[in-house]
Amino acid sequence: MEGMKSKIVVFGGTGYIGKYLVKASVSLGHPTFVYTRSLNSQTSSSKIQLCKEFSHMGVTLVQGELEHEQILKVIEKVDIVICALPYPQVMEQLKIIEAIKVAGNIKRFLPSDFGVEEDRVNPLPPFQAFLDKKRKIRREIEASNIPFTYISANCFGAYFVNYLIRPHEENNHTIVYGNGHAKAVLNYEEDIAMYSIKVADDPRTCNRVVIYRPSKNIVSQNDLISLWEQKTGKNFIKEFVSEEEIINLSRTLPSPHNIPVSILHSVFVKGDLMNFELGKDDLEASELYPDYNYTSIDQLLDIFLVHPLPPASAAFE
Ligand SMILES: NC(=O)c1ccc[n+]([C@@H]2O[C@H](COP(=O)([O-])OP(=O)(O)OC[C@H]3O[C@@H](n4cnc5c(N)ncnc54)[C@H](OP(=O)(O)O)[C@@H]3O)[C@@H](O)[C@H]2O)c1
């Protein structure tokens, strides 16, 4: 029916990127469902608070485990499935794929990608193994003939600003990986979420990869540090970690601690996010939605000047 908005379920909707996705889905007028593990006495107060906030926004919370019958029930009620489960749960998406096959009503599935364009990079072994799992999910979706969109959101902007320049600390030392010149792409989480909801319901993006590479968000570590120095009047003392040292850490650290260093190598030393050209057959988010006013990295740093966000997640500490 015309005017009826697609119904969207977000798996992992209470998570780091998930909560932005849920809010974006609601703000774009979609009836929104969040599939979440059952609340119990162990549930953190911040998750309980977030679930209350979601309920007030009109979100339908569906409590359940990652188990076929329970997943199937929610999938039968919606049109679009977006998965934002964390890395350790990537293979659990096979259960979501199975339920989508059985239900047969889903018009788009976005698996939990949200990072590098995994079919176009060739990183160090620990990151390669991480991406292999995500690639397996892509191939399973294709083999199952499920309509999909794969999103390469590149770096979560606030998360990486927090990690690299630590605006919440007084410290004027900063660590630079490699020589600091490689270009990366840092996108504000709110924009990643808005683009993702838009691509999920866009006929142009069906069975395609969409890369989030807005021109004002392409920066190197050195660019980021200079921008922050200009804004704060601070001078950073840079401590360089050589490529050799990073490669060595990726070989010697136990799993999963070898993954973050391998990601840093791929993104900030090799510049993998910008190592391939976008051709005329590629879809880029800011070109697909030119009227959407995204937050540039410069504007994101202005936000940090006012509200230093909480430190980056433990995964990168
Ligand atoms: N590009 C980047 O810079 C970047 C950075 C970080 C992550 N990522 C990617 O973004 C995606 C989402 O990651 P995230 O960090 O946002 O996830 P997250 O916050 O760690 O987790 C998302 C949600 O998954 C559910 N969950 C957690 N552990 C679970 C378990 N054992 N069993 C079932 N459900 C579980 C939880 O929801 P409930 O408690 O409600 O069930 C949690 O809120 C991943 O693909 C990750 O690789 C990208």
Ligand as a Chemical Component Dictionary entry (heavy atoms), coordinates in Angstrom:
data_LIG
# 
_chem_comp.id                   LIG 
_chem_comp.type                 NON-POLYMER 
_chem_comp.pdbx_formal_charge   0 
_chem_comp.three_letter_code    LIG 
# 
loop_
_chem_comp_atom.comp_id 
_chem_comp_atom.atom_id 
_chem_comp_atom.alt_atom_id 
_chem_comp_atom.type_symbol 
_chem_comp_atom.charge 
_chem_comp_atom.model_Cartn_x 
_chem_comp_atom.model_Cartn_y 
_chem_comp_atom.model_Cartn_z 
_chem_comp_atom.pdbx_ordinal 
LIG N1  N1  N 0  33.532 0.291   11.524 1  
LIG C1  C1  C 0  33.832 0.394   12.797 2  
LIG O1  O1  O 0  34.530 1.314   13.197 3  
LIG C2  C2  C 0  33.276 -0.612  13.765 4  
LIG C3  C3  C 0  33.560 -0.488  15.133 5  
LIG C4  C4  C 0  32.985 -1.414  16.019 6  
LIG C5  C5  C 0  32.163 -2.425  15.533 7  
LIG N2  N2  N 1  31.930 -2.526  14.183 8  
LIG C6  C6  C 0  31.026 -3.582  13.660 9  
LIG O2  O2  O 0  29.677 -3.213  13.988 10 
LIG C7  C7  C 0  28.880 -4.371  14.198 11 
LIG C8  C8  C 0  28.168 -4.255  15.532 12 
LIG O3  O3  O 0  29.105 -4.142  16.566 13 
LIG P1  P1  P 0  28.826 -3.363  17.934 14 
LIG O4  O4  O 0  30.156 -3.071  18.553 15 
LIG O5  O5  O -1 27.853 -2.242  17.707 16 
LIG O6  O6  O 0  28.096 -4.499  18.780 17 
LIG P2  P2  P 0  27.901 -4.564  20.378 18 
LIG O7  O7  O 0  27.517 -3.235  20.896 19 
LIG O8  O8  O 0  29.086 -5.220  21.016 20 
LIG O9  O9  O 0  26.694 -5.619  20.510 21 
LIG C9  C9  C 0  25.449 -5.420  19.895 22 
LIG C10 C10 C 0  24.356 -6.179  20.622 23 
LIG O10 O10 O 0  24.472 -7.579  20.344 24 
LIG C11 C11 C 0  23.844 -8.303  21.403 25 
LIG N3  N3  N 0  24.782 -9.317  21.923 26 
LIG C12 C12 C 0  25.959 -9.115  22.528 27 
LIG N4  N4  N 0  26.493 -10.279 22.929 28 
LIG C13 C13 C 0  25.630 -11.240 22.542 29 
LIG C14 C14 C 0  25.601 -12.658 22.703 30 
LIG N5  N5  N 0  26.581 -13.314 23.335 31 
LIG N6  N6  N 0  24.553 -13.327 22.200 32 
LIG C15 C15 C 0  23.555 -12.668 21.576 33 
LIG N7  N7  N 0  23.513 -11.322 21.430 34 
LIG C16 C16 C 0  24.537 -10.638 21.913 35 
LIG C17 C17 C 0  23.526 -7.306  22.505 36 
LIG O11 O11 O 0  22.133 -7.011  22.422 37 
LIG P3  P3  P 0  21.080 -7.538  23.516 38 
LIG O12 O12 O 0  21.747 -7.451  24.842 39 
LIG O13 O13 O 0  19.949 -6.568  23.338 40 
LIG O14 O14 O 0  20.708 -8.923  23.117 41 
LIG C18 C18 C 0  24.360 -6.098  22.133 42 
LIG O15 O15 O 0  23.782 -4.888  22.574 43 
LIG C19 C19 C 0  29.836 -5.569  14.062 44 
LIG O16 O16 O 0  29.732 -6.094  12.754 45 
LIG C20 C20 C 0  31.214 -4.951  14.273 46 
LIG O17 O17 O 0  32.237 -5.690  13.610 47 
LIG C21 C21 C 0  32.451 -1.635  13.310 48 
# 
loop_
_chem_comp_bond.comp_id 
_chem_comp_bond.atom_id_1 
_chem_comp_bond.atom_id_2 
_chem_comp_bond.value_order 
_chem_comp_bond.pdbx_ordinal 
LIG N1  C1  SING 1  
LIG C1  O1  DOUB 2  
LIG C1  C2  SING 3  
LIG C2  C3  SING 4  
LIG C2  C21 DOUB 5  
LIG C3  C4  DOUB 6  
LIG C4  C5  SING 7  
LIG C5  N2  DOUB 8  
LIG N2  C6  SING 9  
LIG N2  C21 SING 10 
LIG C6  O2  SING 11 
LIG C6  C20 SING 12 
LIG O2  C7  SING 13 
LIG C7  C8  SING 14 
LIG C7  C19 SING 15 
LIG C8  O3  SING 16 
LIG O3  P1  SING 17 
LIG P1  O4  DOUB 18 
LIG P1  O5  SING 19 
LIG P1  O6  SING 20 
LIG O6  P2  SING 21 
LIG P2  O7  DOUB 22 
LIG P2  O8  SING 23 
LIG P2  O9  SING 24 
LIG O9  C9  SING 25 
LIG C9  C10 SING 26 
LIG C10 O10 SING 27 
LIG C10 C18 SING 28 
LIG O10 C11 SING 29 
LIG C11 N3  SING 30 
LIG C11 C17 SING 31 
LIG N3  C12 SING 32 
LIG N3  C16 SING 33 
LIG C12 N4  DOUB 34 
LIG N4  C13 SING 35 
LIG C13 C14 SING 36 
LIG C13 C16 DOUB 37 
LIG C14 N5  SING 38 
LIG C14 N6  DOUB 39 
LIG N6  C15 SING 40 
LIG C15 N7  DOUB 41 
LIG N7  C16 SING 42 
LIG C17 O11 SING 43 
LIG C17 C18 SING 44 
LIG O11 P3  SING 45 
LIG P3  O12 DOUB 46 
LIG P3  O13 SING 47 
LIG P3  O14 SING 48 
LIG C18 O15 SING 49 
LIG C19 O16 SING 50 
LIG C19 C20 SING 51 
LIG C20 O17 SING 52 
# 
